[in-house]
Amino acid sequence: MGLLVSLGALHTAIATPRQAIQPDLILRLHDLPPGYLNVELQEELGERTFCSRLHHSHETPPALARFIIRFRPKGCAAAYYRLFTVPAQPSGPVLAGSGVLRMNSGKAANAAWHVVPELLGQLMHDHPPQAIATPEKVGSATTLFHANDQPRFYPFFRKVGRATSFLVWRSGNTLAVVMAVGESSDENDRAAIEVARRQQAHIRTPTRYTPSERFDGEVALDDPALETPVYWLGRNFWPGHGLRSDRLYGSYASDGSDEETPGALLYLGYERIWLDTWTVATWPQYAGTPAARTIASWPCTKAKTIELPSGYATIYGGYARNYRPCPDQPPNAFIARVYIGDLVILVNAVSNNPPSPPSVDSFPLFIETANPYGSFKGMEAIVRNLRLRPKPIY
């Protein structure tokens, strides 16, 4: 009897689909054309989607405040920023957003539908956008809104355009919205309709929105305009030999104007490894800074040079201070410089930490001394595993 019960429970677990949660219902990164990055609506969330209960204050429009107090709705949202476009492919809006509000009853969904303009107005400097004729129906009810401004929560974007389109629709007791921001309302409308269809597909057939789907750490490396060769350790680095694994979390290309690593043209960040790339032409901009001389030029530092198939690397093992006399304990601060062709790649470079604002004294240079790769063995594993990343094919 116990076996039959266990088998029945197992069958139920297999046959019953996983209950969808609201993050499953939003627009996903891969629903957009290539070249988009996540906008972190709340930085500490990392790879998780932003979800929150709606709140009200004394400035909240009365109808919206009554709705929030009565139903205590909770929604989820995501936003995506276009870093680049691929030639001969659709570009998509400069800024795209997605939201979902799943209510517990038809009555609650009706109440939510009636305060949609006020909800959107909270994003648009308390000015509800204007409803216009809707060119296409997505759900059981669909409305298109226009605003001649960009959302209030994205002031750090300077070139997103001043036209914003919202397409809002209802699917059962779920309300959904997509936002498209750019220079042209017509283009925004077309983009909003296209991505709304894709979001509606997730609402009809929910599947988990996984961290791997949200991963955007390689997007900058896929930019067709990136000319700097990319040497990396792969998305996941598995060195073995008793060393821990590591994974890529972000990357960005630079024009060399970064004050912390002047002249660097490319940055790749792993959890405990960071790689900065210069060309021979831009390397002197960093080489003459105090950060570049830290550890590498100190008299107590030990150096080890390693030949590589396409160049060489020098590993420096030193200390958090420029000691005199030298301490008895082994080195605990490690960096490496890799020379391949026209490139100089620094492993765990020391940053200059420029003052910000300019009137404030700069902080002391930070020197890592608790890194799991902080040894000649660990740094050698890194430099020997650096490899050229193939250029993307579109």
N, C-alpha and C positions, 0 to 999 in steps of 0.2 A: 504493500500500500504506500509506504514512504517513497519507494522508487517511482511509483506512478505519479504521486504528487510532485516530486522533483522534476520528472519529465514534463508534466503539464506546465509547471512554472517556467521551465526552460523554453517550451514551445511558445508560451505567452510572451516571454521576453523577446523572442526572435520575431514573432509575428506582429507585435505591437510596434508601430513606428515611433521613433523618438519624438517627444512633444517639442514643437518648434517654440523658440523664444524670440523676442523682438529683434535681437541683433541678426537673426537669420533672415529677416525680411527686408533689410536695407540694400541699397545699391552697393555692389562690390567693386573693388579696385580693378579686377579683370573685366568688368562690364564696360569699362572705358577704353578708348584707344591707347596704344602704348604712350608712355611718357608722363604718366601721372604719379604723384606722391601723395601719401596720406597727410592730411592736416591734423595734427594732434590737438583735438579740442580740449583735452585735459592731459597735460604732459605726462603725469605719473601713470596714466593708463597703459602706456607702452603699446603692446600689440592688441589690446582689447578695445572694443567699440565703446563709445561714450553713451551711457544710458543714465537717465536721471528722472526723478519726479519733477513735475512742473511746479514752480514756485510763484508766489505773487507778493507784491509790495503795495504800499500806498499809491504808487504811480501806475499800477496795473489797471487797465480799463475795467470798469465795473462788471460787465458781462463776462469777461474772461476770468476775473477774480472769483465770481460766483461759480463758474464752471469748475475751476481748480479746487475750490473749497468743497464742493459737493462730490466730485468724482475722484479727486486725488490721482490724476492720470500720470502715468510714467511712460516716457518715450525713449527712443534711441535715435542717434544721428551719426552721420559720417560725412566727411568733407575731403575733397581731393583737389590738388593744385597741379596744373599742367606745367611740367618742367620743360618739355620740348614736344615738337611735332615731327612726325616722320614724313618726308616728302612723298607726295602722291597718295597719302592716306588721310582719312578724315581727321581733323584736328581736335574737335570737341571744344567745349567752353574752357576759358582760362581757369575758372573755379567751378567745381561741381559739388553739390551737396545732396544729401539724402536723409530723409527722416521718416519715422513710422510711429504711430500712436495706436496701439491696439486696445480697444475698450471692451468692457465685460458684458455689454448688452447693447441691443439696438437703440434703446433709449439714450444710453451714454454716448453712443456713436453719433446719434442725431444731434445731441447737445454739442459734441466736439465739432461737427461739421458747421454749425452755426457760428462758431467763434474762430473759424479759420482765418479771416482777415485780421482779427486782433492778434492771433498767434503769430502770424507772419510779421505783423507790425512790430512785435518785440525784437525781431531781427533787423528791422529797417528804421532804426532811430525813432521808434514809436510812431512811425507814419505807415499805416496800413497800405499795402500796394493796391493798385487799381485792377479790378476784375475786368477781363475783356473776353470777347468771343473765343470759345475753345474750338480749335480746328479738329480735334480728335478725342474720342471717348476712350478712356483707359479702363476705368472701373464702372461701378453702377452709377456714380456721379463724378463728374470731372470739371474742374475750373482752372483757368489760366490767369495768372496775375503778372502785372508788369510794375517795375519800380525803376526810377532813374537815379539809382544810387547803388553802392555796394553794401553788403551786410555789415552791421556795426561790429561784429566779432572778428573781422578780418582786416584790421587797419594796417597790418604789417605787409600786406600785399599792395604794391604800388601800381602795378600794371595789369590789373584784372579787368579794367573797363568800368563804365558807369551804368551799364544796362543789366538789370537782373530780371530773370523770368522764373516764376514758380509754377509748376504744374502740380495740382493737388487733386487726389482722387480718393474714392471710397471703395473698398472691396470687403463686403460683409461688414463686420464691426471694426475693421482696420482702416485707419486713415493714413495715407502716405503722401509724401511730397518729394519732388526733386527740384533742385535749384540749379540754374545755369547763369553764370556771370561772364560778361564779355563786352565787346564794343557794339554789337548789333543785336537788337531785340529779335529780329527775324531769325538770325542764326541761333540765338539762345533758345527760341521756341522750338526750332527743329531738333536741337540737341536734347532739350527737356523731354520732348515726346519720345525720342528714340530710347533714352535711358529709362524713362518711365515704363516702357514696355518690358525692359529687362528686369527692372525692380518688381513689376507685377508678376513676372514669371517666378521670382523667389517667394512672393506672397502666396501664389497658387500652389507651388510645390516647394515648401521650405526644406533647405538643407543647411547644415551647420556652416557658418562663416568662419573658416579656420584661420589661425594665425599665419599659416603658410600662404593663404590667399591674400592676407593683408600685407605680407612682406614686401617692402619696397626698397630694400637695401641695395639692390643692384640697378635700380632705375637710372641713376646718373651715369652708370657705366655703359648703358645702352644708347646714350645720346649720339645720334649720327654726327653731331658737331664735335664730339670729343676727339681730339687729335693725339693726346698724350697716351702712349701705350700703357696698358693696365697690367701691372704685375701684382698678383694676389695669391692667397692661400686657398682659393675656392670658397664656396659659401660655407662649408663646414670643414674645419681643419682637424685632422686626426693624426697627430704626430707619432703616437705610440711611445714605446720605450719608457713607460712610466710617466709620461707627460700628459697633462689633461687635454681634453679636446676644447675647441673654441669655435665660435661661429660669427659670421659677419652680421652686423646690425645696421650699418649705414655707409654711405659713400657720397662724395660730392666733388665736382670739379671746381677749380678756382682760377681766377685770372692772375694770381700771384700777388694780389694786394692784401692778403690776410696778414695782419700785424703780428700774429702769434708765430706764424711760420712764413715769413716773407719769401716770395718767389716760388712757393710750392704750388703745383698745378693740379694736384690730385690728392684726395684723402680717402682712406678706407679704414673704417673702425670695426674691429672685432671686440669681443667682450673684454679681453685683456691684452690685445695687440692692436697697435695703430700704425699704419703705414702712410708715410708722406712721400710724394714723388716730385722731384725737381728735374729739370734738364740741366745739362752742363752750363747753358747760358744763364739760367735763373738761379743756379746754386749759390753764386757769390752773394746774393741778397740775404741769404740766411747764414752763410758760412762766417760772415764777419760779426754776427750778433753774439751777445753773451751766452745765449742758450746753446748755440753751436759749439762754443768752447767748453761748456759745462761737461764734465766727465771726460770727454775726448782728449782734452789738453792738460788735464790735471796730472801732476807727477806721480801720484799713487795709483793711477789707473793702469790696469794690465790690458794689453791688446792682443788679439789673435786674428790673423788674416787667413781666409779660406778661399781656395780657388773654386770657382763655379764653372759650369759648362760654357756660359756666355759672359763671364766676367769674374769679379771677385767681391768678397765682403770682408770688412773688418769689424770685429766684435770688441766692444770696450766694456770692461768690468771695473767699476769703481765704487764710490761711496756717495752718500747724500751730501757730504761736505768735502771741500778741498783741504784734506788733512795735511798737517806738517807737524811732527813726523807721521809716517804712514801707520795706520792701526794694524794690530796683529790679526784681527779676524779677516776672513775671506771677503772679497767684494760682494756687495748686495744691491748694486744699482747697475743695470745693463742697458746698453743701446747698441745698435749696429748700423753700419752704413754699407749699402750694397751698390756696386758700380756695374751697370749693365749697359753697354753701348753708350748712348747719349744721355743716360738717365742716372740719377742718384736717388736711391730709395732709402729713407731712414726708417728704422724699426724703433718704435717707442721714442720718437724725438722729444727732446725737451723744448717746451714752448716758451716764448718770450713774455707772455702775459702782459700785454700793453695796458697802460692805465686807462680806465674808463669810469667816469668821465676824465678828460685830460688833466683836470686840476687835482686829481687824487693820485697819490703815489702808487706805483705798480706793486703788485704782490710779489714775494720771492718766487723764483722759479721752482716749479714742482718737480721733484725727482722721485720716481717710482722705486720703492724698495721692497714691496710685498707682492711682486708679480710671480705667478707660478712658472713663468718662463725666465725668471731672473737668475740665469746661470749661463755659463758658456755652452752647456749642453742644450738648454732651452733655446737660446738665441741661434745656435747652429742649426737646430731643427727648423727654425723659422726660415733662415736665409736659404737653406738647401731645398726647401719646399716651395719657394716663390716660383711662380710660373706665369707665363703670358696668357692673359685671358683672350680668347678669340673675339673678334669683333662681331657684333650681332648681325644677323641676316634678316632683313625685312622683306 
